[in-house]
Amino acid sequence: MKPFLDSDFLLHTETARRLFHEHAAKMPIIDYHCHLNPREIAEDKRYRSITELWLGGDHYKWRAMRANGVDERFITGDASDWEKFEKWAETLPYTLRNPLYHWSHLELKTAFGIEECLNPASAKRIYDRCNELLQTPEYSARGLMRRYHVETVCTTDDPIDDLRWHRQIKESGFGIKVLPAWRPDKAMALDQPAAYQAYIKQLEAASGISIARYADLKAALQKRHDFFEANGCRLSDHGMDRFYDDAYTEGELDAILAKALGGQAPSMPELNQIRSALLHDLAVMDAASGWAQQFHYGPLRNNNARMFALKGPDTGFDSIGEDFTAREMAHFFSRLDAEGCLAKTIVYNLNPAANTMTAAMMGNFQDGSVPGKMQWGAAWWFLDQKDGITKQLDTLSMQGLLSRFVGMLTDSRSFLSYPRHEYFRRILCDLLGRDVENGELPECELPRIAAMVEDICYNNAKRYFGF
């Protein structure tokens, strides 16, 4: 019987083991999309307990605890850190075959050197050991980033953000690059007029531009876009339910914006029009700045109205949507391409039924200017597990060039999530190693395959983003 989580975890052939240990494992981490708080890095935060570091903000774990019958008090409520950790330890044995079981034990092993399985019997021992280590300087926010050989991270930041924490990190001489990434979702959220009115006031203050018409909104966003570029930003990101490509006129956009600023929610057709305009104009800004643009599409958010009212967004009540927007996506990219304004692009779909469509769509707009200019992004969110990663790699291999793939990211709020890169790298090496040993890839090409592994793990992202 093979030991759990040994050095050859997920590596089922000798070739896979060589590819991982000699090539993938040594590559630094470029985490080009995450939700880390830059303030915690700037202040080199020390964590009071493993609960704060590991369970705070982790809606993956929260969903599992709810499914296991754990009361909300022990998840996001006022229970003590130990009580919350104890409930997680009670839940983890019930996550067998869920990716959380692998991730959690990989995190304990790589961060804290703990190889014991977490369960009710071991919970107090593991809790105390982790908390003991967290009192040492090596386990601060920056210390954890160094431990995982991180080279660059890109956080997720709103256009109104003053980016002071990013500047403070840079000025401190911290050896790891922490760059902002532009996430203008709130500028498109006209369906919530009260919140939108408040946001526009903040955007006006940040940009120094009074916003009454669509041209004003565009100018304010452009000014903030320039500010982000001056502060090292190289990427944008959009979180959206689908792609937008509706026809509109300037007059219609002015009327829709006035409606939202007047406190009235625009109709769905109106929302689609102004979101189409914003998505296009923001993409043009990205192209002009030489940025890469990312599109995360397909979630159905905040499905539990009662819990959304109690806990707000990003607390574990989102799921996979059913919208298929191939035609809109094609028209959106085709218009940008015709205008000479199509930036380097990464698209992440959430519904696995759209895998092949999305991968194939990227091939329509490769233009020879940049290797892998149009990227089908890594398996995301509900698909970020062994099965989803394997299917993403297989489909990309069939529809595009796996060798040009920019690889993995954490998409996480936790400084303990870097083992997701290791998890991905092991799956990648296992897939390629198995192909070699099955005779589906030639053994004489092993040097090229090894270089391909190193490229996907690190080099491609380094070149693609220009870090």
N, C-alpha and C positions, 0 to 999 in steps of 0.2 A: 504494500500500500504506500502510495507516494505521500510524503508529509505535506501538510497544509502550509501554504505561503512560504515555501523554502526558496532558495536562490533561483531555482528554475521554475518558479510559479508561472503557469500558463505557457511554458515553453516545452513543446512535446517532441521535438526532434533535436538532434545534435546540431544541425545547421541553424535552427532557431536560437539555440543557446549561444552559439558563436556570434550570431548577428547581434543579439542583445548585449551580452557581456563585453564583447570587444568593440562594439560600435555604438549602439543606441544609448547604453547606460552612461557613457562618458560625456554625452553632449549636454551643454548648458540648456537652461529653460528660457524660452521666450514666451511669455504668457500675454499674448497680444489682445486678449479680451477677458477682463475679470471685473468684479464689483468690489474690490478691496477699497477700504476707506483710506484715502491718502493721508488724512490727519493722523491715523494710527501709525503710519510709516514715518511721517515727519516727527512725531513725538516719541517714536520708538516705544510704542505702548507695551507695558508689562501686564499680563493677564492675571486676574485674581484667582482664577481656577480653570481647570480643563473644561468645565461647563460653559463658562463665558467664551472661551476660545473655540470650542468644538460644537456646542449646541446653539449658541446664540446666533440667530439669523439663518439657521440651516433648515429651510423648509422641506428638504428631502427627508431629514430625520423626523421632523414634526409630523409629516404625513404618515410615516410608518408608526409612530407612537399613537396617533389617533386611531389608525386601523387596528392597533393592538389593544384598544379599549382604555387608553390612558387619558385621564381627565385633563382638560386644558390648563388647569392650574399648574400641572407639572411639565407643561410644554412651553407656553408663553406667559404663564401667570406668575403669582407671587411666591411660589414654592422656593425653598432654599436651593442653592447650587447643588448640594449633595442629593437632595430629594429628586431633582431633575435628572441628575446623572444616574441615580439608582433606577429610575423609571426607564431611561435609555438602555441601561444594562439588562433590565428585564425584557426589553423589546428586542434587542439585537439577536438573540437566539431564534426568534421567530422570523427573522429576515433571511434565513437560509435560502440561497439562490436569487435573492435580490442583490443588486450591485452594492447596496449599502453594506452588506456583510463583508465583501471584499475590500471596499474602500476603507471602512472603519478600521479593520485589522491592519491594512497596509499603512494607514496613517499612524496607528499606535506603534507599529514596528519601526517605520522609517523616522518618525519624529522622536519617539521616546525609548526605542529599543525594547519595547514590550512585545513578546511573541506569544504570550498567554492569551487564550480566547477570553473575550469579555462576556461575562454572564453574571447572574446574581451572586454566585459564590466568589468570583474574583473581583467584583465591582469595587469594594472598599480598598482593596490592596492596589488596584490600578489607579483609582481616584487619588489616593494618597501619593503614589509614586509620581504621577503626572504633575500634581500640584507642587511637589518638592522640586522637580526639575524646572517648573515655571518660575520659580523664585530666582533662578540663575540668569545671568545676562544673555547666555546663548539662546534663551527661549523668549526673548522679546520679539516684536514684530519683525525687526530687521534681522535679528539672529536667525529666525526661522527661514527667512528668505535666503540668507547665506547658506544655511544648512542644506537647502535643496538646490544649490548651484544655479540660482536664478540670475539671469543677466539683464532682462528687460521685462517690465510689466506695463500694460496700458489699462488705466482705470476707466470708469464710465462716468462722464461728467456732463452736467447740464450747461447749455449756453450761458446761463446767468452766473455760473460759478466764477469766483475771482481767481481760482487756481493758486491761491497763496501757499497751500500746502505743497504743491508740486514745486514751486519756486524755492520754498524752504528746504525741501529734500535735496534739490540740486545744489543749493548754496552750502549745504552742510558737508558736501564732499562724499556722501554715501555712494559707494561704488556701483550700486545697481540703478539702472535707469528706471525712473517712475514717470511715465508720460501720460498726459491726459488724452482721452478719446471723446470726441464730440457726440453727444446723444440728445438730439433735439425733439424727443417724443412729446414733451409738454407743449411745444409750440404748435403741435398738430392736434391737441386734445380739446377741440372746440365743442365737443359733445358734453362737456361739463362747464357750463358758462360761468358759474361763480368762481370756480377754481381757475378758469382761464383768465377771467378779469384780473384776479390777483397776480397771476403769472405775468401777464402783459405789463402790469405796473412794475414788476421786478425787472423785466426785460428792458423797459424804458429807462429805468434807473441805471442798469448796467451798461447800456449802449449810448445813453444820452440822446436818444431819438424818441420823439413823441409818436405814438402809433395810433393812427385813425383809419388809414387805408392799407390795402394789401402791399403797395409799394413801400410803405413805411415799415411794415413787418419784415419784408424782405431785406430792406436796408439795415434794420437793427440786427437781424441774424447775420448778415454779411459782416457787419462791424465786429460782432462777437466771434465769428469764424476767423477773421483776421487776427483777433486777440489770441485765440487758441493756437493758431499757427505760429505766432510769435513766441508762444510758450512751449513749443516743441511737439504739438499735436501732429500726428501723421495719419490718423484714422478717424472715420466717423462710424456711427452705428445707429441703426434704427430697429426698434422693437415694434412690430405691427402685426395685425391680424392677417393682412393680405397686401398684395401690390395694388396700387391705384393708377388708373390711366383714363380718367374721364375728361371729356372736353370742357373748356371753361373760357370765359372772357374776363378781362380785367374788371369790367363793371360788375359782373357776377361775383367775383372774388371780393370786391369792396363791400357789396351788399351782405355777403355771408359773414364777413368779418365784423361788420357793423352789428349784425344780428347777435352774434356771440358776445361782443363787447357791451351790448345793450341788455344782456342777461337772458337771452332767449336761445335755446338750443337749436342749431340748424337742423334741417331735415337730413335724412340719410343721403339722398342725392347731392345735397349741398355739401355735406361733409366730404363725400367722395371727390367732389370738384376741388375744394380748397386743399385737401390732402394730396390730390394729384399735382396741383401747382407747387405746393411746398416740397413734395418729394423730388420733383424735377429740378426746381431751383436750387435746392440744397445739394443735389447731385452735381449740378453745374459748378457750384462753389468748390466741391471736393476736387473735381477735375482740374479746375483752374489752379488749385493749390498743390496738385500732385499727390493728394492723399489717396489712400485706399478706402473704399466704402463697404460697410457690412450691412446686410439686411437679415435680421432674425424674424422670420414670418411664420404664422400659423397657430399661435396659442389662442385658446379661448379662456379669457382671464376672469378672475373674481366671480366664479360660478356660484358660490355660496353667499347669498345676499346677507344673511344674518351674520355670518362670520366676517364678511367684508366690512359691515358696519361696526363690528366690535374690534377687529384687528387691523383693518386696512389692507393695502395691496402687498403682494410678495410674501404671503404668510402660509402658502401651501394649498391654495384653493383654485389653482389654474389647471388646465388640461389641454389636450390636443384638439384643435379645431378641425372642421371638415371642409373649409373653403379651398377650392382649387382655382388658382388664378394664373394659369399658364398663358392665356391670351393677353391679360393685362401686363404680366411680367415681360412677355415678348415685346409688346408695344412700347413699354416704358424704356427698355434697353435699346430698342431699335431707334427711337426718337433721339436718345442721347448719342448713339453711335452716328446717326445721320448729321447731327450738329457738331460732331467732333468733340463731344463733351462726356464721353464714357470713361470714367475713372477705373482704376483697378478695383475689382469687385469680388466680394465673397457673399454668397447666399447660403443661409442655413434654413432648411425646412424642418418643421416639427412633426408633421404627419408623415409616417414612413411610406404611406401610399404614394407620396409625391417624390420619392427618392429618384427614380429613374428619369422622371420628367425634369426635375431640377438639374440633375447632372447633365442630361442631354441639352437642356436650355443653355448652359454655360458655353457649350461648343459652338453655338450660333454666333457668338460675339467675340471669339478670339480673333485678334487682328494682327498677330505677328510682331507687335511692338514690345511685348513683355512676355517672357515664358510664364505660362499659367496665369495670364492676366485675369481671366474670369474663373473664379474658384468656386467649386461646390464645397461648402464648409464642413467642418468636422461634425460628427454625430452630436446632437444638441439636446440637452435637458432630459426629456423622457427617453431619448434614444442613446444617451451617453452611458452605455453599458456594453458588455462583451458582445451580445448579439447585434446591437445597433451599430457599434463600431465596426464589427466584421462586415455587416451588410453595406455600410458606407464605403469601406475600403474596396469591397468586391464590386460595387456598382460604379464607383469612380474608376476602377481599373478597366471596366468594360466600356464606359462612356467617355473617358478622358485620359489624362496622363497622370497616373498615380505618382510617378517620379517627380512631378512638379507641384505636388500637394504641399501646402504650407503647414500642415500638421495640426497638433492638438492645442487646446487652451483649457483653462479651468472653468471659466464662466462662474466664478465662485466669490463669496464674501469672506471666505475663511483662509487664514494663513496655513492651514493644515491640508489644503486641497491639492498641493503640488504633486502628490503621488498619482493623481489622475493622468499626468504626463507619463509616468512610469507604466501605469496600467495600459495606456494606449500603445506605448512602445513595445511592451511585451506581446500584445495582440498582433501588432504589425509584424514583428519578427517571427512570431509563430506562423502567421499566414504565409510569409515569404519562404521561411524554412521548410514548411510542409510542401510547398510547390516545388522546391528544389529536390527534396527527397522523393517526391512522387514522380519526378521526371517531367514536370510541367514547366519548369524553368531550368536552363542548362547550368550544370555545375561550373563550367568554364567561365560563366558570367558572374561568379561569386564576388570578385572585386567590384564589379559594377553594382551588384545588388547591395553590397555593404555600403558603398558610397550613396546609393539611393536611400538606405535607412538613415544615414547621417544627414542627408539633405532634408528628408521629411521631418526628422526630429528637430532640426535646428537651422541648417544652412538656407533652405528655401525661404523661411520666414525672415531671416536676417537680410537676404537680398531683396525680397519682395517689398518689405516695408521700409527698407533703407535705414535700419537702426545702426 
